[in-house]
Amino acid sequence: MAEPKASLVQVLSLASASDPWLLSRANSQLEEWESDPNFWLVLLQIAFDTGLQLPCSSSSSTSSCHHRDSIRILAIIRFKNGIDKFWRSRVMARVTVTIPLETKRAIRNTLFQCLREPNRTIALQASVAISRIARLDYPRDWPNLFTTLQHAMLEAHGALASLAPAPQLDQPEDPSSAHLRQLNTTVLMRAAHVCSKTLKELESVRVLAGKMRMSELSRQLLPVLHPIFQQYFSDLFSLNVGDHLATLSAWSNTTLRAEQVRTSHLLLKAISRLALADIGMISRSNTSQGGAASSNMAQAFFGSIPRCLQTLKDTRLAYLSLLRSSQASSTSASTSAALVTALTKHLYSFGKFFLSLVQRHNGKAAFWDGWSEVVAWYWVQAKDVTNESLSVPRDEYANHSAVIDYPPRFVVQSLVLLKHSLAQWKGNRPEGGFFLTHHFAREAADVFTGRLMRLNSDDLERWQADPEEWAVGEEQENYELDIRPAAERALMVLAQHTKPVGFLGQHIWQHFESSSSLSSDNLDDILARDAIYAAVGTCRDYLSPAGEDDDRPSMDVLMGQAITSKLVPEARLGNVTSPMWIVIRRRIAWLLWEWSEQVPRESRLDVYSLLVDLLEDVPDQTDVAVRLAAAKSISAIADALEFDADGFEPFLPKALRNLATLAAASDLHEMESIKVCTDALSILIERMGPRIAPHADALVDLVPMLWQQEDPDCKARPSIIVFISKVLRAIEMLPATGTSGALMQKVHHMVSSIVRESLNPKVSHLLAKDAISLLWIRALHSTPTMTRPLFELLGLANDLVVQPDYCVEMCRVIEEISMLNPLEMLQTYGHDLLTAFSQIIADPSNPMVLAPISALDTLVQSLVALPNWTEVCEMWISALESTRLAAALVGSMLHFQDATLIATHFISLLCRIAYHCPQNSFVRLVSASWPDMSQEKYPTPSSVWQSLIKSICTRFDNMASMRKRRVTALGLASILESAVVEYEQAQQAQQGSGAGVEVTQEVVACTPELIAVWSEMLAAINESKPLDTGKYVRPTSPISSMDLGDVFFDDDDGGDGGWLQDISPGAARAQRVAMADGTLTVAVNEHVRTVLSHAQASYPGFSRVLEAMDPLVVNMFQKDLMG
């Protein structure tokens, strides 16, 4: 940057152009200059240069002043967006970019120019930049930040006080006085804004150091700013309530009046943050630490607020009256709008402060002296709210310049403040005073149900314009933003804490019972009835009085009677003349959702019939809002413990048809609506059980229509996946032949397509795990035979199984396919899958290491169960060797030291492989693994064996599972058998001193350890005779759980997640595979005896090892073998 400022102005001028090419070019240049440490200071100098020299080529139809401001605004925005990224040293393109300390100091000093900045946008962006730098630098590197702001406010406030009263807008003023008034008003307003914005940033630091920093600031600034605010507010709002409109008109037309109100508002925001910052000052009473009679400024500030609030509210109402009168004609619309906006925002800031107080520090503020008076003042405002305020459209809530006496947001603040205070008083604290009386409870309930909880004209208009959008909006209502939800929540808290319990609930119930007298044709009566029903539903848990009264039916009985005699008949009314009765139908459907647990047995069929009918699209009777409410209620009632599946069966075809029509054939465009329908379908399928099977075909046809809906944010698709999984469960109950086989093929094609789409990187983080676990695994588990769509999906497994996010689920998939078609899987995808498994198993620290172990265990059992296992065996052993999976298994197991539980799973798998390896093939596998091991620790292949066998024998005592212990004992015998066969083959090849002999020597040397394991195993078997193989039928169940935790604890008990009660084809396969496993049925003593006899006959050194052992131990072992 040869001439930094001129060059930067030129580029910023291009960056403000409308030509995309110029804009891109300028942006690239600015990004390149960001690595220049001086760039940020020059950018800031341009932003604050009110007389900026424009480039020569900058002549256009727009004025030079407008162009200058656009360049300045662009400069400060660029500064604000980037300075915090480079304020600390940063590496870019391998070069460290550091702003020198002198430059930082200059930047901080230059930022103070925003206090005199006339352009509000530039000042606002600069205040944000100051707050971000202060978060990093204050107080260590910017100690004078707040002292400078404090000095600026004191100086500006003093200068303004020394000036003569401000003239009217249409009156002339001495130029020097006008300049001083404008300058000092701007400085005071900007300083208050910077202070408030910076305090907001600093209070967001949640660590202890940040809280201590805010406490220090509170003690430093509060004693200074509070008097400034009091004096400024008193001077600003010096009118009396009884002043004539002419006086008020003169006040409002005073120069800079809107700016003065905004300054007062900003001062209040800054002081509020300081008062909230120091928990000590807020929590203590009127003496500070040490007992000195020092005034607590936070308490003093709170005590002065109510008077200011009343003054501001009266002034605002008086000014609104002025605007409605004939005397307002001389005021320009922009001037009056600016002043109304400033007054309204100022009014809101008081409510924000009170809400912040009661929501912090466990609500201690609710017990202060004067707090109940503040709540009472706000309650009066909410109670006296006009119909004009209640009818304000929600889109207009943010219009601060609206001429409305009680803005909706102000009413919401009043209700939320009441709610929080009632929750703190809990109905029994003396600080609650009047609010704990029965008189207040009844009055408040009548106000809530009579006015604040009613649907207004805006609600009805939005409902008629788009019933679906309105219904979704109702579910997403926020009680901190809207009047009606705030009133509902306040009523619920009031009912909860009014003593005795149930007092207010009984009062509301009386309203409910008397609502039958309201007209069904008059709109006002309909809305009144809707509000009463909403109150009864909202206070459902607080309707019943404490204790039992034998003379009065229980609340559940009364609710049941009301459902039968009142709600169902009203919902079926068809002769009403008012089309707005649809409001009551929706509310009754909603109320049945709230009371789903209270539907009496004798009324269930009527309720089922009603809700199914309300699902149907009947002109002038139902609309989308009613139908969605009915769908939600059906979900709740079907999910209730008392749901009568047999009673609902006659309504099932119509319910499924209506739900399907609503979800797919109607004009639903909100994903939340589709989710309501799919959730209802899922629950119905689950609760109806085998009764759903005849409708499976129609449910399958619904899937494509639901999935093809545009849902970029995946709001509904997770629930659609759940629905499809329930459909798969329903298909399990159909026979596997005929039309059901074609249906299975059809749904598997859909599952394949949906799983592939869910694995798209754009949505995989939202859908992939559900698609794999709920669809792919469920489809495999539920199918009686393998289908091509599901099998070809396995081509994705190689990449997915090595990803931690999907490893467990993919291993479950492989287990299911292993039990379905293990040979084809091994032939088609075996090499890639086993290679991927070996990568995971080779790293014992991998948290997913047990998932492939479980999958391999199932695969081995499935292969062994094949009728042609003897032919497949060589292919399996070759795959273990070529993919280095055997090497990974042996190597990782030898490296396990402390991970006992994990090691037992490795041992179980390795011993199962050994048991099923014929002849000396297992010895060859382990010998082939030797090159992948540490040559220093294991210099020869034979040196591996003693470590391996002793490791297995040591871990045997850690096995709780009898199934694993049997597999281990049999596997160890097979290892000895394999070593003896290796010796025999070596002798036949006349290699008496070769590697085979060395291996046999090493294995036979471990005979004492082997006998110890076998003795323990045989003793356990003898104690538990007769052998109950039924308790060992469980392999690791792929469908029992989608969590890794279950594979750690696959013991032999029946409490394994409930899969044994599963009647699906997958469960039957798992049981068959387990029963076909020879390790469960073979006699351990006979197998060991056979191996020992072979060893003793073929290997001369075996007898010498036995002779070296304790004879007593050998004799006891032989007795166990013969037993």
Order of alpha helices (4+ residues) and beta strands (2+ residues): alpha-alpha-alpha-alpha-beta-beta-alpha-alpha-alpha-alpha-alpha-alpha-alpha-alpha-alpha-alpha-alpha-alpha-alpha-alpha-alpha-alpha-alpha-alpha-alpha-alpha-alpha-alpha-alpha-alpha-alpha-alpha-alpha-alpha-alpha-alpha-alpha-alpha-alpha-alpha-alpha-alpha-alpha-alpha-alpha-alpha-alpha-alpha-alpha-alpha-alpha-alpha-alpha-alpha-alpha-alpha
